[in-house]
């Protein structure tokens, strides 16, 4: 519901990426800061106190006015804890409008911009869809990467290869 409302407020589609970046940053702040979570969810603080903190964060992030008003409305409605889910819903609507599918890519090491572009191009061709990649570094993969698109996972990680080899060896001894 909130995601759809936010989508309707987006009057310039070219601003979608900027809004998503703002929403992701705020969601991360909410997730990473126990103090911010406590402030937002605590009935001990009234809306004015909560909104002052949120306004200062949005001012530092240079949040566009329309998005800022929306976020304050979400805060006032007591739904700010749902910001990550609102953001995901908004991202889905943006991707649908662009005829794009979200994909989560887990890599063992950080990827350069050019490597991300090459990977996106390759995956687009492989899957026959335009993908919006969300890159996440997962050192446990050791090397390689894992791609999650919809309900499917393509696992090209070294740790997966080791697991397969371990299963193969243990079956051979049984």
Backbone as a chain_set.jsonl record, in Angstrom:
{"seq": "XXXXXXXXXXXXXXXXXXXXXXXXXXXXXXXXXXXXXXXXXXXXXXXXXXXXXXXXXXXXXXXXXXXXXXXXXXXXXXXXXXXXXXXXXXXXXXXXXXXXXXXXXXXXXXXXXXXXXXXXXXXXXXXXXXXXXXXXXXXXXXXXXXXXXXXXXXXXXXXXXXXXXXXXXXXXXX", "coords": {"N": [[0.825, -1.195, 0.0], [1.82, 1.32, 0.922], [4.059, 1.394, -0.684], [2.948, 1.52, -3.237], [1.656, 3.989, -3.049], [3.87, 5.655, -2.785], [5.032, 5.211, -5.273], [3.117, 6.441, -6.893], [3.531, 9.059, -6.178], [5.907, 9.655, -7.376], [6.787, 11.73, -9.704], [8.605, 12.114, -11.716], [10.08, 9.736, -13.488], [12.837, 9.41, -13.832], [13.931, 10.054, -11.434], [13.718, 7.887, -9.817], [15.891, 6.133, -9.166], [17.438, 7.776, -7.517], [15.654, 8.184, -5.408], [15.394, 5.551, -4.529], [18.012, 5.1, -3.629], [18.088, 6.905, -1.502], [16.076, 5.828, 0.141], [17.162, 3.284, 0.625], [19.469, 4.001, 2.069], [18.346, 5.179, 4.348], [16.864, 3.006, 5.322], [18.966, 1.295, 5.936], [20.22, 2.749, 7.965], [18.19, 2.642, 9.868], [18.115, -0.118, 10.304], [20.725, -0.643, 11.236], [21.092, 0.938, 13.494], [20.438, 0.71, 16.762], [19.539, 2.65, 18.506], [18.125, 4.424, 16.866], [16.09, 2.724, 15.993], [14.833, 2.218, 18.433], [13.962, 4.802, 19.095], [12.12, 5.364, 17.007], [10.171, 3.386, 17.401], [9.353, 3.692, 20.018], [6.85, 4.593, 22.348], [7.378, 6.545, 24.138], [8.404, 8.79, 23.005], [7.114, 11.574, 21.317], [5.443, 12.383, 18.177], [6.54, 14.791, 17.224], [9.13, 14.91, 18.366], [10.269, 12.592, 17.242], [10.033, 13.217, 14.529], [11.716, 15.426, 14.32], [14.289, 14.312, 14.565], [14.256, 12.578, 12.35], [13.925, 14.48, 10.308], [16.373, 15.845, 10.495], [18.164, 13.849, 9.712], [17.249, 13.392, 7.099], [17.765, 15.868, 6.034], [20.565, 15.936, 6.083], [21.013, 13.938, 4.219], [20.008, 15.143, 2.039], [17.362, 14.737, 1.128], [14.789, 14.619, -1.282], [11.984, 16.91, -1.342], [9.302, 15.883, -1.736], [9.613, 13.155, -1.229], [10.539, 13.318, 1.394], [8.252, 14.342, 2.717], [6.548, 12.172, 2.361], [7.911, 10.197, 3.872], [7.736, 11.32, 6.425], [4.983, 11.145, 6.753], [4.688, 8.367, 6.838], [6.081, 7.862, 9.182], [4.428, 9.249, 10.989], [2.153, 7.691, 10.797], [2.952, 5.529, 12.19], [4.336, 3.466, 10.965], [6.981, 3.257, 10.351], [8.849, 1.297, 10.928], [8.461, -0.512, 8.967], [9.876, 0.303, 6.8], [11.943, -0.909, 5.219], [10.554, -2.934, 3.895], [8.666, -1.407, 2.526], [10.404, -0.04, 0.861], [11.425, -2.199, -0.66], [9.081, -2.968, -1.983], [8.573, -0.647, -3.464], [10.866, -0.669, -5.074], [10.317, -2.952, -6.585], [8.085, -2.053, -8.051], [9.282, 0.001, -9.537], [11.099, -1.512, -11.027], [9.302, -3.129, -12.469], [8.09, -1.2, -14.081], [10.233, -0.563, -15.637], [10.599, -2.872, -16.958], [12.255, -4.794, -15.789], [14.013, -7.186, -13.759], [14.702, -7.883, -10.367], [17.818, -8.918, -9.014], [19.822, -10.628, -6.721], [23.174, -10.564, -6.054], [25.719, -12.356, -4.676], [29.003, -12.026, -3.73], [32.368, -13.172, -3.239], [34.348, -11.327, -2.977], [34.639, -7.7, -3.198], [33.274, -6.134, -6.141], [34.381, -4.408, -9.05], [33.031, -1.505, -10.751], [33.068, -1.888, -13.537], [33.277, -4.672, -13.698], [30.867, -5.397, -12.526], [29.121, -4.402, -14.449], [29.805, -5.975, -16.7], [29.085, -8.488, -15.676], [26.315, -8.092, -15.294], [25.502, -7.705, -17.977], [26.172, -10.219, -19.047], [24.524, -11.946, -17.492], [22.024, -10.938, -18.201], [21.858, -11.8, -20.853], [22.13, -14.573, -20.49], [19.862, -15.242, -18.92], [17.838, -14.094, -20.326], [16.511, -11.804, -19.572], [16.239, -8.425, -18.447], [18.231, -7.348, -15.863], [18.311, -5.956, -12.571], [20.883, -5.497, -10.562], [21.738, -6.276, -7.219], [24.387, -6.027, -5.286], [26.189, -7.942, -2.947], [28.674, -8.509, -0.582], [29.97, -11.549, 0.473], [32.064, -13.083, 2.336], [32.289, -15.807, 3.066], [31.858, -17.308, 0.814], [34.26, -17.816, -0.317], [35.439, -17.838, -3.011], [34.281, -16.757, -6.235], [30.756, -16.508, -7.107], [27.254, -16.081, -6.208], [24.048, -16.08, -7.55], [20.842, -14.826, -7.129], [17.729, -14.991, -8.433], [14.435, -14.239, -8.557], [12.873, -17.165, -7.552], [15.028, -18.744, -7.971], [18.407, -19.969, -7.718], [21.657, -19.465, -8.778], [24.615, -20.928, -8.312], [27.864, -20.268, -8.292], [30.02, -20.497, -6.648], [33.098, -21.1, -4.894], [32.907, -22.322, -2.43], [30.531, -23.754, -2.71], [31.295, -25.582, -4.688], [33.203, -27.023, -3.243], [31.52, -28.168, -1.316], [29.932, -29.825, -2.921], [31.905, -31.593, -3.839], [32.674, -32.73, -1.426], [30.282, -34.074, -0.719], [30.165, -35.89, -2.854], [32.512, -37.383, -2.434], [31.916, -38.496, 0.091], [29.748, -40.101, -0.539], [30.909, -41.962, -2.152], [32.345, -43.473, -0.361], [30.504, -44.771, 1.083]], "CA": [[0.0, 0.0, 0.0], [2.695, 2.49, 0.988], [4.926, 1.353, -1.861], [2.134, 1.998, -4.361], [1.465, 5.431, -2.841], [5.141, 6.299, -3.105], [5.162, 5.14, -6.729], [2.228, 7.458, -7.46], [4.133, 10.372, -5.902], [7.085, 9.824, -8.231], [6.314, 12.378, -10.93], [9.67, 12.036, -12.721], [10.668, 8.399, -13.378], [14.303, 9.455, -13.772], [14.33, 10.239, -10.03], [13.498, 6.632, -9.082], [17.148, 5.624, -8.598], [17.818, 8.658, -6.409], [14.752, 7.872, -4.3], [15.772, 4.236, -4.003], [19.261, 5.278, -2.868], [17.712, 7.569, -0.244], [15.333, 4.856, 0.946], [18.113, 2.252, 1.061], [20.331, 4.58, 3.109], [17.54, 5.345, 5.564], [16.575, 1.648, 5.809], [20.21, 0.791, 6.536], [20.377, 3.47, 9.229], [17.207, 2.078, 10.795], [18.521, -1.492, 10.627], [22.014, -0.681, 11.926], [21.118, 1.754, 14.702], [19.482, 0.319, 17.8], [18.979, 3.874, 19.073], [17.122, 4.932, 15.929], [14.965, 1.783, 16.065], [14.142, 2.459, 19.702], [13.299, 6.098, 18.991], [10.991, 5.264, 16.087], [9.122, 2.501, 17.904], [9.009, 3.977, 21.407], [5.748, 5.535, 22.619], [7.866, 7.58, 25.052], [8.698, 9.972, 22.199], [5.975, 11.946, 20.483], [5.745, 12.543, 16.75], [7.405, 15.962, 17.023], [10.503, 14.521, 18.696], [10.707, 11.635, 16.222], [10.152, 13.89, 13.231], [12.905, 16.292, 14.356], [15.44, 13.452, 14.275], [14.146, 12.15, 10.955], [14.188, 15.654, 9.449], [17.809, 16.138, 10.472], [18.787, 12.803, 8.886], [16.884, 13.645, 5.7], [18.47, 17.091, 5.621], [21.953, 15.532, 5.801], [20.992, 13.128, 2.998], [19.428, 15.965, 0.975], [16.175, 14.021, 0.647], [13.843, 15.474, -2.011], [10.853, 17.346, -0.516], [8.15, 14.982, -1.84], [9.975, 11.926, -0.523], [10.604, 13.661, 2.818], [6.869, 14.422, 3.215], [6.052, 10.801, 2.413], [8.551, 9.519, 5.008], [7.141, 11.866, 7.643], [3.635, 10.564, 6.848], [4.876, 6.977, 7.273], [6.441, 7.965, 10.604], [3.234, 9.667, 11.736], [1.222, 6.551, 10.802], [3.517, 4.475, 13.034], [4.733, 2.354, 10.098], [8.357, 3.475, 9.919], [9.594, 0.043, 11.051], [8.236, -1.253, 7.718], [10.539, 1.035, 5.716], [12.662, -1.82, 4.314], [9.561, -3.613, 3.058], [8.133, -0.365, 1.638], [11.454, 0.178, -0.135], [11.428, -3.357, -1.564], [7.888, -2.865, -2.814], [8.799, 0.458, -4.401], [11.862, -1.154, -6.04], [9.606, -3.868, -7.481], [7.274, -1.241, -8.965], [10.219, 0.669, -10.451], [11.602, -2.537, -11.946], [8.21, -3.51, -13.374], [7.935, -0.117, -15.06], [11.411, -0.62, -16.523], [10.663, -4.226, -17.501], [13.483, -5.309, -15.194], [13.845, -8.103, -12.639], [15.749, -7.737, -9.354], [18.664, -10.077, -8.76], [20.804, -10.429, -5.665], [24.435, -11.221, -6.374], [26.635, -12.454, -3.541], [30.362, -12.267, -4.205], [33.34, -13.378, -2.173], [35.131, -10.088, -2.897], [33.974, -6.577, -3.859], [33.414, -6.087, -7.598], [34.499, -3.073, -9.629], [31.874, -1.106, -11.557], [33.144, -2.514, -14.859], [32.983, -6.093, -13.515], [29.429, -5.474, -12.299], [28.479, -4.165, -15.757], [30.01, -7.182, -17.51], [28.26, -9.541, -15.089], [24.916, -7.783, -15.611], [25.303, -7.982, -19.403], [26.22, -11.67, -19.234], [23.329, -12.53, -16.884], [20.89, -10.534, -19.04], [21.835, -12.712, -22.004], [21.935, -15.934, -19.997], [18.509, -15.428, -18.405], [16.872, -13.516, -21.244], [15.79, -10.734, -18.886], [17.043, -7.306, -17.982], [18.352, -7.493, -14.414], [18.825, -4.91, -11.693], [21.703, -6.249, -9.605], [22.049, -5.786, -5.882], [25.617, -6.74, -4.968], [26.456, -8.118, -1.514], [29.909, -9.258, -0.356], [29.828, -12.649, 1.432], [33.379, -13.722, 2.345], [32.18, -17.261, 3.23], [31.839, -17.969, -0.488], [35.671, -18.048, -0.589], [35.686, -17.269, -4.338], [33.134, -16.921, -7.109], [29.552, -15.753, -6.786], [25.95, -16.734, -6.157], [23.045, -15.171, -8.092], [19.473, -15.195, -6.77], [16.744, -14.3, -9.264], [13.148, -14.87, -8.265], [13.049, -18.294, -6.651], [16.139, -19.572, -8.437], [19.756, -19.596, -7.305], [22.773, -19.968, -9.572], [25.726, -20.891, -7.373], [29.165, -20.46, -8.925], [30.999, -20.209, -5.603], [34.071, -22.134, -4.557], [32.391, -23.066, -1.277], [29.546, -24.697, -3.245], [32.041, -26.646, -5.356], [33.778, -27.849, -2.18], [30.424, -28.945, -0.727], [29.579, -30.885, -3.877], [32.989, -32.565, -3.83], [32.584, -33.428, -0.148], [29.154, -35.018, -0.822], [30.557, -36.918, -3.808], [33.48, -38.252, -1.768], [31.283, -39.248, 1.172], [28.886, -41.116, -1.17], [31.798, -42.997, -2.689], [32.85, -44.308, 0.746], [29.368, -45.442, 1.75]], "C": [[0.869, 1.259, 0.0], [3.611, 2.556, -0.238], [4.203, 1.916, -3.074], [1.921, 3.505, -4.25], [2.741, 6.192, -3.197], [5.364, 6.325, -4.615], [4.316, 6.225, -7.396], [2.761, 8.871, -7.233], [5.323, 10.683, -6.809], [6.652, 10.416, -9.571], [7.349, 12.353, -12.054], [10.361, 10.681, -12.573], [12.193, 8.394, -13.285], [14.82, 9.679, -12.349], [14.233, 8.952, -9.217], [14.778, 6.115, -8.438], [17.611, 6.467, -7.416], [16.948, 8.357, -5.189], [15.1, 6.527, -3.688], [17.048, 4.324, -3.171], [18.965, 5.913, -1.51], [17.008, 6.579, 0.695], [16.246, 3.752, 1.47], [18.989, 2.767, 2.198], [19.567, 4.717, 4.43], [17.185, 3.987, 6.171], [17.788, 1.062, 6.508], [20.446, 1.453, 7.889], [19.432, 2.885, 10.273], [17.622, 0.682, 11.243], [19.77, -1.521, 11.519], [22.045, 0.063, 13.261], [20.022, 1.341, 15.682], [18.792, 1.541, 18.399], [17.869, 4.424, 18.184], [15.885, 4.039, 15.935], [14.137, 2.048, 17.319], [13.359, 3.773, 19.652], [12.024, 5.99, 18.162], [9.845, 4.451, 16.682], [8.632, 2.845, 19.311], [7.835, 4.959, 21.542], [6.175, 6.664, 23.568], [8.186, 8.883, 24.319], [7.482, 10.299, 21.345], [6.434, 12.178, 19.036], [6.708, 13.705, 16.509], [8.87, 15.627, 17.29], [11.07, 13.577, 17.635], [10.944, 12.336, 14.891], [11.356, 14.838, 13.192], [14.159, 15.493, 13.995], [15.418, 13.03, 12.811], [14.437, 13.3, 10.002], [15.682, 15.959, 9.375], [18.563, 15.107, 9.631], [18.504, 13.074, 7.419], [17.571, 14.897, 5.165], [19.929, 16.774, 5.27], [22.03, 14.752, 4.493], [20.475, 13.905, 1.789], [18.253, 15.243, 0.29], [15.236, 14.985, -0.071], [12.572, 15.725, -1.187], [9.677, 16.37, -0.556], [8.416, 13.69, -1.078], [10.015, 12.178, 0.984], [9.195, 13.725, 3.424], [6.266, 13.023, 3.343], [6.61, 10.088, 3.646], [8.008, 10.025, 6.34], [5.724, 11.327, 7.845], [3.705, 9.119, 7.325], [5.224, 6.952, 8.763], [5.215, 8.291, 11.446], [2.221, 8.524, 11.843], [1.732, 5.398, 11.66], [3.983, 3.265, 12.239], [6.197, 2.458, 9.662], [9.213, 2.213, 10.027], [9.479, -0.786, 9.769], [8.963, -0.62, 6.533], [11.265, 0.115, 4.734], [11.682, -2.521, 3.378], [8.89, -2.633, 2.095], [9.128, -0.11, 0.508], [11.497, -0.964, -1.139], [10.233, -3.319, -2.507], [8.017, -1.776, -3.861], [9.791, 0.038, -5.487], [11.206, -2.093, -7.059], [8.776, -3.084, -8.495], [8.147, -0.511, -9.984], [10.717, -0.332, -11.487], [10.534, -2.986, -12.937], [8.036, -2.457, -14.464], [9.085, -0.121, -16.068], [11.545, -1.976, -17.222], [11.965, -4.92, -17.066], [13.135, -6.22, -14.019], [14.996, -7.876, -11.663], [16.52, -9.039, -9.196], [19.653, -9.72, -7.663], [22.042, -11.232, -6.033], [25.312, -11.178, -5.129], [28.002, -12.803, -4.105], [31.292, -12.442, -3.015], [34.143, -12.101, -1.918], [34.358, -8.952, -3.55], [34.26, -6.582, -5.366], [33.531, -4.636, -8.061], [33.236, -2.767, -10.434], [31.883, -1.807, -12.909], [32.84, -4.015, -14.771], [31.483, -6.3, -13.284], [28.669, -5.317, -13.618], [28.603, -5.397, -16.642], [29.149, -8.339, -17.0], [26.791, -9.323, -15.437], [24.617, -8.102, -17.072], [25.254, -9.489, -19.666], [24.951, -12.343, -18.689], [22.069, -12.167, -17.673], [20.741, -11.493, -20.215], [21.514, -14.136, -21.569], [20.48, -16.205, -19.607], [17.427, -14.849, -19.312], [16.021, -12.426, -20.625], [16.765, -9.618, -18.54], [17.049, -7.354, -16.455], [18.842, -6.214, -13.747], [19.566, -5.634, -10.584], [21.843, -5.51, -8.28], [23.224, -6.634, -5.413], [25.841, -6.763, -3.454], [27.726, -8.962, -1.373], [29.684, -10.264, 0.773], [31.142, -13.423, 1.436], [33.344, -15.248, 2.466], [32.134, -18.01, 1.902], [33.238, -18.371, -0.935], [36.078, -17.423, -1.924], [34.423, -17.485, -5.158], [31.955, -16.079, -6.676], [28.32, -16.629, -6.795], [24.934, -15.695, -6.621], [21.665, -15.698, -7.722], [18.517, -14.324, -7.588], [15.411, -14.99, -9.062], [13.358, -15.973, -7.256], [14.217, -19.178, -7.022], [17.476, -19.03, -7.946], [20.759, -20.26, -8.242], [24.009, -19.813, -8.699], [27.027, -21.275, -8.066], [30.292, -20.219, -7.916], [31.915, -21.4, -5.359], [33.561, -22.974, -3.387], [31.34, -24.087, -1.727], [30.252, -25.869, -3.933], [32.673, -27.592, -4.33], [32.703, -28.727, -1.538], [30.017, -30.099, -1.633], [30.63, -31.993, -3.873], [32.941, -33.391, -2.549], [31.45, -34.464, -0.178], [29.52, -36.185, -1.735], [31.522, -37.918, -3.172], [32.825, -39.091, -0.678], [30.344, -40.326, 0.606], [29.731, -42.273, -1.696], [32.298, -43.936, -1.601], [31.733, -45.086, 1.405], [29.15, -46.846, 1.26]], "O": [[0.675, 2.153, -0.823], [3.897, 3.635, -0.757], [4.77, 2.692, -3.843], [1.997, 4.217, -5.251], [2.69, 7.244, -3.833], [5.823, 7.323, -5.169], [4.757, 6.853, -8.358], [2.471, 9.777, -8.014], [5.694, 11.844, -6.981], [6.206, 9.693, -10.462], [7.003, 12.551, -13.218], [11.141, 10.486, -11.641], [12.776, 7.469, -12.719], [16.012, 9.513, -12.089], [14.626, 8.928, -8.051], [14.757, 5.698, -7.28], [18.118, 5.935, -6.428], [17.45, 8.283, -4.067], [15.101, 6.378, -2.466], [17.149, 3.69, -2.121], [19.526, 5.506, -0.492], [17.312, 6.51, 1.886], [16.122, 3.331, 2.621], [19.226, 2.057, 3.175], [20.095, 4.402, 5.496], [17.202, 3.829, 7.392], [17.663, 0.412, 7.545], [20.831, 0.787, 8.849], [19.821, 2.661, 11.419], [17.498, 0.339, 12.419], [19.858, -2.327, 12.445], [22.943, -0.166, 14.072], [18.838, 1.592, 15.456], [17.615, 1.488, 18.755], [16.814, 4.835, 18.668], [14.759, 4.535, 15.888], [12.907, 2.095, 17.273], [12.221, 3.839, 20.116], [10.97, 6.473, 18.573], [8.677, 4.789, 16.489], [7.598, 2.337, 19.745], [7.834, 6.023, 20.923], [5.429, 7.62, 23.777], [8.233, 9.95, 24.931], [6.891, 9.415, 20.725], [7.625, 12.171, 18.724], [7.601, 13.6, 15.668], [9.749, 16.02, 16.523], [12.205, 13.741, 17.187], [11.936, 12.077, 14.21], [11.951, 15.028, 12.132], [14.988, 15.951, 13.209], [16.431, 13.112, 12.117], [15.122, 13.114, 8.997], [16.196, 16.293, 8.307], [19.5, 15.46, 8.914], [19.406, 12.997, 6.585], [17.915, 14.971, 3.986], [20.46, 17.281, 4.282], [22.998, 14.885, 3.744], [20.495, 13.407, 0.663], [18.172, 15.157, -0.935], [14.917, 16.049, 0.459], [12.138, 14.858, -0.428], [9.108, 16.059, 0.49], [7.544, 13.191, -0.365], [9.569, 11.336, 1.764], [8.972, 13.218, 4.523], [5.563, 12.726, 4.308], [5.861, 9.445, 4.382], [7.838, 9.247, 7.278], [5.309, 11.079, 8.977], [2.875, 8.689, 8.126], [4.717, 6.116, 9.511], [4.991, 7.681, 12.492], [1.52, 8.399, 12.847], [1.033, 4.401, 11.841], [4.026, 2.156, 12.771], [6.601, 1.807, 8.698], [10.196, 2.07, 9.299], [10.307, -1.662, 9.518], [8.694, -0.971, 5.384], [11.203, 0.344, 3.527], [11.964, -2.679, 2.191], [8.579, -3.0, 0.962], [8.743, 0.02, -0.654], [11.594, -0.725, -2.343], [10.366, -3.608, -3.697], [7.618, -1.959, -5.011], [9.599, 0.341, -6.665], [11.507, -2.031, -8.251], [8.77, -3.422, -9.679], [7.79, -0.417, -11.158], [10.752, -0.034, -12.681], [10.828, -3.201, -14.113], [7.855, -2.792, -15.635], [8.91, 0.276, -17.22], [12.486, -2.2, -17.982], [12.665, -5.539, -17.868], [12.102, -6.052, -13.37], [16.139, -7.696, -12.084], [15.942, -10.125, -9.24], [20.248, -8.642, -7.675], [21.963, -12.433, -6.29], [25.609, -10.108, -4.598], [28.143, -13.76, -4.866], [31.037, -11.926, -1.927], [34.563, -11.831, -0.792], [33.492, -9.213, -4.385], [35.339, -6.98, -5.806], [32.862, -3.749, -7.531], [32.465, -3.671, -10.756], [30.844, -2.269, -13.381], [32.213, -4.57, -15.673], [30.9, -7.262, -13.785], [27.689, -6.02, -13.866], [27.629, -5.819, -17.265], [28.558, -9.077, -17.788], [26.099, -10.262, -15.831], [23.588, -8.706, -17.374], [24.403, -9.97, -20.413], [24.373, -13.208, -19.348], [21.156, -12.983, -17.803], [19.639, -11.94, -20.531], [20.718, -14.823, -22.209], [19.931, -17.261, -19.921], [16.239, -15.083, -19.093], [14.922, -12.151, -21.106], [17.962, -9.849, -18.366], [15.99, -7.396, -15.828], [19.676, -5.49, -14.291], [18.95, -6.309, -9.759], [22.037, -4.296, -8.234], [23.068, -7.831, -5.171], [25.702, -5.746, -2.774], [27.831, -10.023, -1.988], [29.268, -9.902, 1.874], [31.321, -14.33, 0.623], [34.273, -15.917, 2.016], [32.348, -19.222, 1.87], [33.383, -19.189, -1.843], [36.965, -16.57, -1.963], [33.586, -18.315, -4.802], [32.109, -15.076, -5.978], [28.325, -17.749, -7.307], [24.948, -14.559, -6.148], [21.349, -16.862, -7.966], [18.496, -13.1, -7.457], [15.264, -16.176, -9.356], [13.96, -15.745, -6.206], [14.386, -20.254, -6.448], [17.662, -17.825, -7.779], [20.709, -21.469, -8.467], [24.408, -18.693, -8.38], [27.263, -22.441, -8.384], [31.383, -19.788, -8.288], [31.545, -22.551, -5.592], [33.758, -24.188, -3.356], [31.274, -25.182, -1.167], [29.843, -27.02, -3.774], [32.679, -28.808, -4.519], [32.949, -29.898, -1.249], [29.787, -31.215, -1.166], [30.297, -33.178, -3.901], [33.143, -34.605, -2.579], [31.628, -35.593, 0.279], [29.218, -37.337, -1.423], [31.381, -39.13, -3.339], [33.141, -40.271, -0.534], [30.174, -41.37, 1.234], [29.301, -43.426, -1.678], [32.641, -45.082, -1.889], [31.996, -45.978, 2.211], [28.238, -47.528, 1.727]]}, "num_chains": 1, "name": "protein.A"}
